[in-house]
Amino acid sequence: MNPRPGWLGELWRIVLLLAGASFVGWVTGEIALWLLLALAAYTLRNLFNLHRLSRWLGDPAKESIPIHFGIWGDIYSQIARVNAHQAERESRLNRLVDEYQASTAALPDGAVAMDARGRIRWFNDAASRLLGLVTAKDIGQPLQNLFRNPEITAFLQARSFEQLLETNVPGDGSRRLEMRLAPYGDGQILLLARDVTERFQQDRIRRDFVANVSHELRTPLTVISGFIENLQADERCSDKRLERPLELMAQQAARMRHIIEDLLLLARLEAGQTTEVLDDVDVAAMLHGVADECRALRADSPEIRCEIASRRRLRGDPKQLRSAVVNLVVNAVHHTPADGHVTLMWRDERQESVLEVRDDGEGIAPEHIPRITERFYRVDSGRSRERGGTGLGLAIVKHVLRYHAAKLEIQSQPDAGSRFICRFPPSRLIG
């Protein structure tokens, strides 16, 4: 609406009022007095309208506008339109909030919104069910103060948006919960919690099955290997026709033994049943030892060299760390030609330290990299079996690094070599 007509009308009223006062003053000979009376009357009228405006602003309904004409009518109408638009926006926002709360309430995963200081602002029904939160009691409370589980408390204090925490449901040790944090807004945090009890039970059943089967296979395999060794050593079996079959039987028995040993180690790592032997690990000495050991893997082994650029040591399990490095180097040697190179590196990158195994061998296609750390996953099954691989090495590496709070990065391209990068956090470093 164009405000000019209202202002023009008001201007004409002022002109007419002053003209009338001047005329009466001219007739009576008191022009100044009548002009003063006219201005006083105009001022009183405006003060009265301001009073009505102040009262109306308490309940600015368009149908109850006190004045519908002139400048005051325009003011009331514009305020009414602004309030109507504001009410419409608030109504839309309320509908959106209601829809958002209804949708989040229907989610099976728990969601807890916290401010920058970690105090609860809102949570959905699933969070109330999984975390035991009570709306009237816990809103506004620091979330980390509501749990007795030290794992959850440390997880919330760390505020790591890349880390996942799997722990028991508070107050119910029979159920498992997966938690993660996500940033949003101005320093605010969203906690997402998912019930993973079924997946945890399935993983436990699978681990128990693999461990039990592996244990049961150990004894008959030991017996078979023993008989094969006896037959190979027996002069009565020196027939040339038996040499090759017995050699193949011994090779396959050894391969099965390695698979069983790797399966048992992987089952212990996944179940967290490894003995926690933390020690100061001299990474440089370990890399040189692994390099010397792996040079004897092949008669035409590629050149294996070490590049040590850090004096830091690791706080961890020496056997597990050596097992992880051996698996990485063995893979690199098996997939690198005789004229190639395998490099073991230990260096610092800001606060982290990096252990890297690099080769210029066959490389890995991008589609295989996301799955290469899965147990028994092979890029080329036939070639892996020919080289004696069990398909468990990288799965063991992944779990060893997870046990040491480290991360594994894989960079590779076909015919351009591979880089396996292990990043260790400051909490695991010494020096």
C-alpha positions as CSV (number, residue, x, y, z in Angstrom):
1,M,0.0,0.0,0.0
2,N,1.3,3.5,-1.0
3,P,1.5,5.7,2.2
4,R,1.4,9.0,0.2
5,P,-2.4,9.6,0.3
6,G,-2.5,9.3,4.1
7,W,0.3,11.7,4.5
8,L,-1.1,14.1,2.0
9,G,-4.5,14.0,3.7
10,E,-2.9,14.7,7.0
11,L,-0.9,17.6,5.5
12,W,-4.1,19.1,4.2
13,R,-5.8,18.8,7.6
14,I,-2.9,20.7,9.2
15,V,-3.1,23.4,6.5
16,L,-6.9,23.7,6.9
17,L,-6.6,23.8,10.7
18,L,-4.0,26.5,10.6
19,A,-6.0,28.5,8.0
20,G,-9.1,28.3,10.1
21,A,-7.3,29.3,13.3
22,S,-5.7,32.2,11.4
23,F,-9.1,33.3,10.1
24,V,-10.7,33.2,13.5
25,G,-7.7,35.0,15.0
26,W,-7.9,37.7,12.3
27,V,-11.6,38.2,13.0
28,T,-11.0,38.4,16.8
29,G,-7.6,40.1,16.6
30,E,-5.9,37.2,18.4
31,I,-4.1,35.3,15.7
32,A,-1.2,34.0,17.9
33,L,-3.6,32.7,20.5
34,W,-5.8,30.9,18.0
35,L,-2.8,29.3,16.3
36,L,-1.5,28.2,19.7
37,L,-4.9,26.7,20.5
38,A,-5.0,24.9,17.1
39,L,-1.5,23.4,17.6
40,A,-2.5,22.4,21.2
41,A,-5.6,20.7,19.9
42,Y,-3.7,18.9,17.2
43,T,-1.1,17.7,19.7
44,L,-3.8,16.5,22.1
45,R,-5.4,14.6,19.3
46,N,-2.1,12.9,18.4
47,L,-1.4,12.1,22.1
48,F,-4.9,10.5,22.3
49,N,-4.2,8.4,19.2
50,L,-0.8,7.4,20.5
51,H,-2.6,6.2,23.7
52,R,-5.0,4.2,21.7
53,L,-2.1,2.8,19.6
54,S,-0.3,1.7,22.7
55,R,-3.4,-0.1,24.0
56,W,-4.1,-1.7,20.6
57,L,-0.6,-3.1,20.3
58,G,-1.4,-5.4,23.2
59,D,-3.9,-7.2,20.9
60,P,-3.4,-5.9,17.3
61,A,-6.3,-7.6,15.6
62,K,-7.1,-6.2,12.2
63,E,-10.8,-6.1,12.7
64,S,-10.4,-4.0,15.8
65,I,-8.4,-1.1,14.2
66,P,-9.5,2.0,16.1
67,I,-9.1,4.3,13.0
68,H,-9.6,3.4,9.4
69,F,-8.7,6.7,7.7
70,G,-5.9,9.2,7.6
71,I,-2.3,8.8,8.7
72,W,-3.3,6.9,11.8
73,G,-5.4,4.5,9.9
74,D,-2.4,3.8,7.6
75,I,-0.2,3.2,10.6
76,Y,-2.7,0.8,12.2
77,S,-3.2,-1.1,8.9
78,Q,0.6,-1.4,8.3
79,I,1.1,-2.7,11.8
80,A,-1.8,-5.2,11.4
81,R,-0.3,-6.4,8.1
82,V,3.1,-6.9,9.6
83,N,1.6,-8.8,12.5
84,A,-0.5,-10.9,10.2
85,H,2.6,-11.9,8.2
86,Q,4.5,-12.6,11.4
87,A,1.7,-14.8,12.7
88,E,1.6,-16.6,9.4
89,R,5.4,-17.2,9.5
90,E,5.2,-18.4,13.1
91,S,2.4,-20.7,12.2
92,R,4.5,-22.2,9.4
93,L,7.5,-22.6,11.6
94,N,5.4,-24.2,14.3
95,R,4.0,-26.7,11.7
96,L,7.6,-27.4,10.5
97,V,8.8,-27.9,14.1
98,D,5.8,-30.2,14.8
99,E,6.5,-32.2,11.6
100,Y,10.2,-32.4,12.5
101,Q,9.5,-33.6,16.0
102,A,7.0,-36.1,14.7
103,S,9.5,-37.4,12.2
104,T,12.4,-37.6,14.6
105,A,10.2,-39.2,17.2
106,A,9.5,-42.0,14.7
107,L,13.2,-42.7,14.1
108,P,14.5,-46.0,15.6
109,D,17.8,-44.3,16.4
110,G,18.2,-42.0,19.4
111,A,19.0,-38.4,18.8
112,V,20.0,-35.9,21.5
113,A,20.6,-32.2,20.7
114,M,23.2,-30.4,22.9
115,D,24.4,-26.9,23.1
116,A,28.1,-25.9,23.0
117,R,28.5,-26.7,26.7
118,G,27.1,-30.2,26.3
119,R,23.7,-29.4,28.0
120,I,20.6,-31.2,26.7
121,R,18.3,-29.1,24.6
122,W,16.1,-31.8,23.1
123,F,15.9,-35.6,22.5
124,N,13.5,-37.9,20.8
125,D,11.6,-40.9,22.1
126,A,14.3,-43.4,21.0
127,A,16.9,-41.6,23.0
128,S,14.6,-41.7,26.0
129,R,14.2,-45.4,25.6
130,L,17.9,-46.2,24.8
131,L,19.6,-43.8,27.2
132,G,17.1,-43.5,29.9
133,L,16.5,-39.8,29.6
134,V,13.5,-38.1,31.2
135,T,12.1,-34.9,29.5
136,A,11.1,-32.8,32.5
137,K,14.1,-33.9,34.6
138,D,17.0,-34.0,32.1
139,I,16.4,-31.0,29.7
140,G,19.1,-28.4,30.5
141,Q,21.4,-30.9,32.2
142,P,25.0,-31.7,31.0
143,L,24.6,-35.1,29.2
144,Q,27.9,-36.5,30.4
145,N,26.8,-36.1,34.0
146,L,23.9,-38.5,33.5
147,F,25.9,-41.6,32.8
148,R,28.0,-43.8,35.1
149,N,29.7,-45.6,32.2
150,P,33.2,-44.1,32.0
151,E,33.4,-45.0,28.3
152,I,30.4,-42.8,27.4
153,T,31.7,-40.0,29.6
154,A,35.2,-40.1,28.0
155,F,33.5,-40.3,24.5
156,L,31.4,-37.2,25.2
157,Q,34.4,-35.2,26.6
158,A,36.6,-36.1,23.6
159,R,34.0,-34.7,21.2
160,S,35.5,-36.6,18.3
161,F,33.2,-36.5,15.3
162,E,35.0,-39.3,13.5
163,Q,35.1,-41.9,16.3
164,L,32.4,-44.5,17.0
165,L,31.7,-45.9,20.4
166,E,30.1,-49.3,21.0
167,T,29.2,-49.9,24.6
168,N,26.4,-51.4,26.7
169,V,23.0,-49.7,27.0
170,P,23.0,-47.7,30.2
171,G,21.4,-49.9,32.9
172,D,21.1,-52.9,30.6
173,G,24.2,-55.0,30.1
174,S,22.5,-57.4,27.7
175,R,22.1,-54.8,25.0
176,R,24.7,-53.0,22.9
177,L,24.7,-49.4,21.7
178,E,26.6,-47.6,18.9
179,M,27.1,-43.9,19.5
180,R,28.5,-41.1,17.4
181,L,28.7,-37.3,17.5
182,A,27.8,-34.8,14.7
183,P,28.3,-31.0,14.8
184,Y,25.6,-28.7,13.7
185,G,24.6,-25.0,14.1
186,D,26.8,-22.7,16.1
187,G,28.9,-25.0,18.1
188,Q,26.0,-27.4,18.9
189,I,26.3,-31.2,18.9
190,L,24.0,-34.0,18.0
191,L,24.4,-37.4,19.6
192,L,23.1,-40.3,17.6
193,A,22.6,-43.6,19.3
194,R,21.7,-46.9,17.6
195,D,20.8,-50.3,19.1
196,V,23.2,-52.8,17.6
197,T,22.4,-55.7,19.9
198,E,21.3,-58.0,17.1
199,R,24.4,-57.3,15.0
200,F,26.6,-57.7,18.1
201,Q,25.1,-61.1,18.9
202,Q,25.5,-62.2,15.3
203,D,29.1,-61.1,15.2
204,R,29.7,-63.0,18.5
205,I,28.1,-66.1,17.2
206,R,30.2,-65.9,14.0
207,R,33.4,-65.3,16.1
208,D,32.6,-68.2,18.4
209,F,31.9,-70.5,15.5
210,V,35.1,-69.6,13.7
211,A,37.1,-69.9,16.9
212,N,35.6,-73.3,17.8
213,V,35.9,-74.7,14.3
214,S,39.5,-73.5,14.2
215,H,40.3,-75.2,17.5
216,E,38.7,-78.4,16.4
217,L,40.6,-78.4,13.2
218,R,44.0,-78.0,14.9
219,T,44.3,-81.5,16.3
220,P,43.4,-83.5,13.1
221,L,45.6,-81.1,11.0
222,T,48.5,-81.7,13.4
223,V,48.0,-85.4,13.1
224,I,47.9,-85.2,9.3
225,S,51.0,-83.0,9.1
226,G,52.9,-85.3,11.4
227,F,52.0,-88.4,9.2
228,I,53.1,-86.4,6.1
229,E,56.4,-85.5,7.6
230,N,56.9,-89.1,8.7
231,L,56.1,-90.4,5.2
232,Q,58.6,-87.8,3.6
233,A,61.3,-88.9,6.0
234,D,60.6,-92.7,5.6
235,E,63.1,-94.3,3.1
236,R,60.4,-96.8,2.1
237,C,58.5,-93.9,0.6
238,S,61.4,-92.6,-1.5
239,D,59.6,-93.5,-4.7
240,K,59.8,-90.6,-7.2
241,R,56.1,-90.9,-7.9
242,L,55.3,-90.1,-4.2
243,E,57.6,-87.1,-3.8
244,R,55.4,-84.5,-5.6
245,P,52.1,-85.7,-4.0
246,L,53.7,-85.6,-0.5
247,E,55.2,-82.2,-1.2
248,L,51.9,-80.8,-2.2
249,M,50.2,-82.4,0.8
250,A,52.8,-80.8,3.1
251,Q,52.3,-77.4,1.4
252,Q,48.5,-77.4,1.7
253,A,48.7,-78.7,5.3
254,A,51.1,-75.8,6.2
255,R,48.7,-73.3,4.4
256,M,45.7,-74.6,6.4
257,R,47.8,-74.3,9.6
258,H,48.5,-70.7,8.8
259,I,44.8,-70.0,8.0
260,I,43.8,-71.5,11.4
261,E,46.4,-69.5,13.3
262,D,45.3,-66.3,11.5
263,L,41.6,-67.1,12.2
264,L,42.3,-67.7,15.9
265,L,44.3,-64.5,16.2
266,L,41.6,-62.5,14.3
267,A,38.9,-64.0,16.6
268,R,40.8,-62.9,19.7
269,L,41.3,-59.4,18.3
270,E,37.7,-59.0,17.3
271,A,36.5,-60.2,20.7
272,G,39.0,-58.1,22.6
273,Q,40.4,-61.1,24.3
274,T,44.1,-60.3,23.6
275,T,46.3,-59.9,26.6
276,E,47.0,-56.3,27.1
277,V,50.8,-56.2,27.0
278,L,51.8,-52.5,26.6
279,D,55.4,-51.7,26.1
280,D,57.7,-49.2,24.5
281,V,58.1,-50.4,21.0
282,D,61.2,-49.3,19.1
283,V,59.6,-48.9,15.7
284,A,62.9,-48.4,13.8
285,A,64.3,-51.6,15.1
286,M,61.1,-53.5,14.4
287,L,61.0,-52.3,10.8
288,H,64.6,-53.3,10.2
289,G,63.9,-56.7,11.7
290,V,60.8,-57.2,9.5
291,A,62.7,-56.1,6.4
292,D,65.5,-58.7,7.1
293,E,62.9,-61.4,7.7
294,C,60.9,-60.7,4.5
295,R,63.9,-60.6,2.2
296,A,64.0,-64.4,2.4
297,L,60.4,-64.8,1.3
298,R,61.3,-65.1,-2.4
299,A,64.5,-66.0,-4.2
300,D,63.8,-63.1,-6.5
301,S,62.6,-60.8,-3.8
302,P,62.3,-57.0,-4.6
303,E,64.6,-54.6,-2.9
304,I,63.3,-53.9,0.7
305,R,64.6,-50.7,2.3
306,C,63.8,-48.7,5.5
307,E,63.5,-44.9,5.7
308,I,63.4,-43.8,9.4
309,A,62.7,-40.1,9.9
310,S,61.3,-40.2,13.5
311,R,62.8,-41.0,16.8
312,R,59.4,-41.5,18.5
313,R,58.5,-44.9,20.0
314,L,55.1,-46.5,20.2
315,R,53.2,-47.5,23.3
316,G,51.6,-50.7,22.4
317,D,51.6,-54.5,22.1
318,P,54.9,-55.5,20.4
319,K,53.7,-58.8,19.1
320,Q,50.5,-57.3,17.6
321,L,52.3,-54.4,16.0
322,R,55.0,-56.7,14.5
323,S,52.2,-59.0,13.2
324,A,50.5,-56.1,11.4
325,V,53.8,-54.8,9.9
326,V,54.7,-58.3,8.7
327,N,51.4,-58.8,7.0
328,L,51.7,-55.5,5.2
329,V,55.3,-56.2,4.0
330,V,54.5,-59.8,3.0
331,N,51.6,-58.5,0.9
332,A,53.9,-55.9,-0.7
333,V,56.6,-58.4,-1.5
334,H,54.2,-60.9,-3.0
335,H,52.7,-58.2,-5.3
336,T,56.0,-56.5,-6.4
337,P,58.2,-57.7,-9.2
338,A,61.8,-58.7,-8.7
339,D,63.0,-55.3,-10.1
340,G,60.6,-53.4,-7.9
341,H,61.0,-51.7,-4.5
342,V,59.3,-52.1,-1.1
343,T,59.8,-49.2,1.3
344,L,59.1,-49.2,5.1
345,M,58.8,-45.7,6.4
346,W,58.5,-44.2,9.9
347,R,58.0,-40.4,10.1
348,D,56.3,-37.6,12.0
349,E,53.4,-35.5,10.6
350,R,52.6,-32.8,13.1
351,Q,51.4,-34.4,16.3
352,E,50.8,-37.8,14.6
353,S,53.4,-40.4,13.6
354,V,53.0,-42.4,10.4
355,L,54.1,-45.9,9.6
356,E,53.9,-46.5,5.9
357,V,54.6,-49.5,3.7
358,R,55.0,-48.5,0.0
359,D,55.6,-50.6,-3.1
360,D,55.7,-50.1,-6.9
361,G,54.0,-53.3,-7.7
362,E,50.7,-54.4,-9.3
363,G,48.5,-51.9,-7.4
364,I,44.8,-52.3,-6.6
365,A,41.8,-51.1,-8.6
366,P,39.7,-48.4,-6.8
367,E,36.6,-50.6,-6.5
368,H,38.5,-53.2,-4.4
369,I,39.9,-50.8,-1.8
370,P,36.8,-50.3,0.4
371,R,36.6,-54.1,0.9
372,I,40.2,-55.1,0.9
373,T,40.4,-55.3,4.7
374,E,37.5,-57.8,4.9
375,R,38.4,-61.3,5.9
376,F,39.0,-63.7,3.0
377,Y,38.5,-60.8,0.4
378,R,40.9,-61.2,-2.4
379,V,41.5,-58.9,-5.4
380,D,42.7,-61.9,-7.5
381,S,41.8,-65.2,-5.7
382,G,43.8,-67.4,-8.0
383,R,47.1,-65.5,-7.7
384,S,46.6,-65.0,-3.9
385,R,46.3,-68.8,-3.4
386,E,49.4,-69.4,-5.6
387,R,51.4,-67.1,-3.3
388,G,50.2,-68.7,-0.2
389,G,48.0,-65.9,1.1
390,T,45.2,-66.6,3.6
391,G,43.1,-63.6,2.8
392,L,43.2,-62.6,6.5
393,G,46.3,-60.4,6.7
394,L,44.7,-57.0,6.1
395,A,41.8,-57.9,8.4
396,I,44.3,-58.5,11.1
397,V,46.1,-55.3,10.4
398,K,42.8,-53.3,10.6
399,H,42.0,-54.8,14.0
400,V,45.5,-54.4,15.4
401,L,45.5,-50.7,14.4
402,R,42.0,-50.3,15.9
403,Y,43.3,-51.8,19.2
404,H,46.0,-49.1,19.1
405,A,43.6,-46.3,18.2
406,A,45.3,-45.9,14.9
407,K,43.9,-45.4,11.4
408,L,44.7,-47.3,8.2
409,E,44.7,-45.4,4.8
410,I,45.1,-47.2,1.5
411,Q,46.2,-45.4,-1.6
412,S,46.6,-47.4,-4.8
413,Q,46.2,-47.5,-8.6
414,P,46.6,-50.4,-11.0
415,D,50.2,-50.8,-12.2
416,A,51.2,-47.8,-10.0
417,G,51.9,-49.5,-6.7
418,S,50.3,-49.2,-3.3
419,R,50.7,-47.2,-0.1
420,F,49.4,-48.6,3.2
421,I,49.6,-45.7,5.8
422,C,49.1,-46.3,9.5
423,R,48.5,-43.1,11.5
424,F,49.1,-43.3,15.2
425,P,47.6,-40.6,17.6
426,P,49.7,-38.6,20.1
427,S,48.2,-40.8,22.9
428,R,50.2,-43.8,21.6
429,L,53.5,-42.0,21.0
430,I,56.6,-41.7,23.2
431,G,59.2,-39.0,22.7
